[in-house]
Amino acid sequence: MEKLTGVFAAAIACLVAQQITFAEEVSAARPAFFALCMDTHDSQKRSLEQQAALLEELGYDGAGHLWLDNLEERIKTLDAHGLRLFQVYLQVNIAADANPPYDPRLKESLPLLKGRETMLALLMSGGAPSDTARDERAVARVQEIADMAHEAGLRVALYPHSGNWLERVEDGLRIVQKAERPNVGVMFNLCHWLKVDDEKNLNPLLTAAMPHLFAVSIHGADRAEEIHAGTGNWIQPLGSGSFDVGALLDMLRKLGYQGPVGLQCYGIPGDARDHLTKSMAAWRRLLDARTP
């Protein structure tokens, strides 16, 4: 028991040191800002090298990476442009017959990420949204991945995605508590939250999530009531839409959030240069308006 206690204490100490590193590179006034899914609908179909060059040119701090294909090339191209790989997204299926439950290349990919302060962001499917009967299998999968990630010095962010089993931030928080791994936390994704929740719940939700909130993603969007009615535009360039993203950022700052902020670009049509440029201009306006 003493040995196990010592191992757990070492894990806590490692995580605390890691969190200090994260906090030193950002501030409440200027969080790290990275782009994700900027390549899924880019009409120019840029290579990873071209994506990295564009992100550097426009002033982004780095990128997220979908799945494990071409991961080594993503890392090399971001490194070449002085950018950081903030997150790698991974699909996890918790259904009893899922085989494999996640990409078996994960273990061999983790050495590529060691020492990079990259998060694994888990999208979890395999059951009806928020079905607590699936918690046991979910916890087992999260613990398994978290333990591998810990060996590489990485954190794991549970990624709520509308329509998935892990659909709400509350689902992620429930699994965080049950998994009991200090390197596991949750992510708040504006687009998926708008689809499943009411805006009056935002502050209480973020307050509850704050001790475990590893990352946030934002974008331009219309209000939740418009999204629910089918009249709103879901994901837009930052600076567009009726939802007040500035108020969300103010709320996060007041609650003490100092983690990275991702720009969700999924499904935005046209040349990625156009919407990334517009979003960066809006981001800078938001920061200028709210810098103490």
JOPE-V70201 format. One record per backbone hydrogen bond with DSSP energy under -0.5 kcal/mol. NH is the residue of the N-H (numbers start at 1). CO is the residue of the C=O. If there is no record, write none. Layout:
NH&CO ; NH&CO
This chain:
5&1 ; 6&2 ; 7&3 ; 8&4 ; 9&5 ; 10&6 ; 11&7 ; 12&8 ; 13&9 ; 14&10 ; 15&11 ; 16&12 ; 17&13 ; 18&14 ; 19&15 ; 20&16 ; 21&17 ; 22&18 ; 23&19 ; 24&20 ; 25&21 ; 25&22 ; 26&22 ; 26&23 ; 27&30 ; 34&261 ; 35&62 ; 36&263 ; 40&37 ; 43&270 ; 45&42 ; 51&47 ; 52&48 ; 53&49 ; 54&50 ; 55&51 ; 56&52 ; 57&53 ; 58&54 ; 59&55 ; 59&56 ; 60&55 ; 61&33 ; 62&33 ; 63&84 ; 64&35 ; 65&87 ; 67&65 ; 67&89 ; 71&68 ; 74&70 ; 75&71 ; 76&72 ; 77&73 ; 78&74 ; 79&75 ; 80&76 ; 81&77 ; 81&78 ; 82&79 ; 83&78 ; 84&61 ; 86&63 ; 86&84 ; 87&63 ; 88&119 ; 89&65 ; 90&121 ; 92&123 ; 93&101 ; 94&92 ; 94&125 ; 98&95 ; 99&100 ; 103&91 ; 106&103 ; 109&105 ; 109&106 ; 110&106 ; 111&107 ; 112&109 ; 113&109 ; 113&110 ; 114&110 ; 115&152 ; 116&113 ; 118&113 ; 119&86 ; 120&155 ; 121&88 ; 121&119 ; 122&120 ; 122&157 ; 123&90 ; 123&121 ; 124&122 ; 125&92 ; 125&123 ; 130&165 ; 131&128 ; 132&130 ; 134&131 ; 135&132 ; 138&134 ; 139&135 ; 140&136 ; 141&137 ; 142&138 ; 143&139 ; 144&140 ; 145&141 ; 146&142 ; 147&143 ; 148&144 ; 149&145 ; 150&146 ; 151&147 ; 152&148 ; 152&149 ; 153&150 ; 154&149 ; 155&118 ; 156&183 ; 157&120 ; 158&156 ; 158&185 ; 159&122 ; 160&158 ; 160&187 ; 161&166 ; 164&161 ; 165&124 ; 166&124 ; 167&165 ; 171&168 ; 172&168 ; 173&169 ; 174&170 ; 175&171 ; 176&172 ; 177&173 ; 178&174 ; 179&175 ; 180&176 ; 184&181 ; 185&156 ; 186&212 ; 187&158 ; 188&215 ; 189&187 ; 190&188 ; 190&217 ; 193&189 ; 194&190 ; 195&191 ; 196&192 ; 196&193 ; 197&193 ; 201&198 ; 202&199 ; 205&201 ; 206&202 ; 207&203 ; 208&204 ; 209&205 ; 210&206 ; 212&209 ; 213&210 ; 214&186 ; 214&212 ; 215&186 ; 216&260 ; 217&188 ; 218&262 ; 220&236 ; 221&240 ; 222&233 ; 226&223 ; 227&223 ; 228&224 ; 229&225 ; 230&226 ; 230&227 ; 231&226 ; 232&226 ; 234&232 ; 236&220 ; 236&234 ; 240&237 ; 243&221 ; 245&243 ; 248&244 ; 249&245 ; 250&246 ; 251&247 ; 252&248 ; 253&249 ; 254&250 ; 255&251 ; 256&253 ; 257&252 ; 260&214 ; 261&32 ; 262&216 ; 263&34 ; 264&218 ; 264&262 ; 265&36 ; 265&263 ; 268&265 ; 269&267 ; 274&271 ; 275&271 ; 276&272 ; 277&273 ; 278&274 ; 279&275 ; 280&276 ; 281&277 ; 282&278 ; 283&279 ; 284&280 ; 285&281 ; 286&282 ; 287&283 ; 288&284 ; 289&285 ; 290&286 ; 290&287 ; 291&287
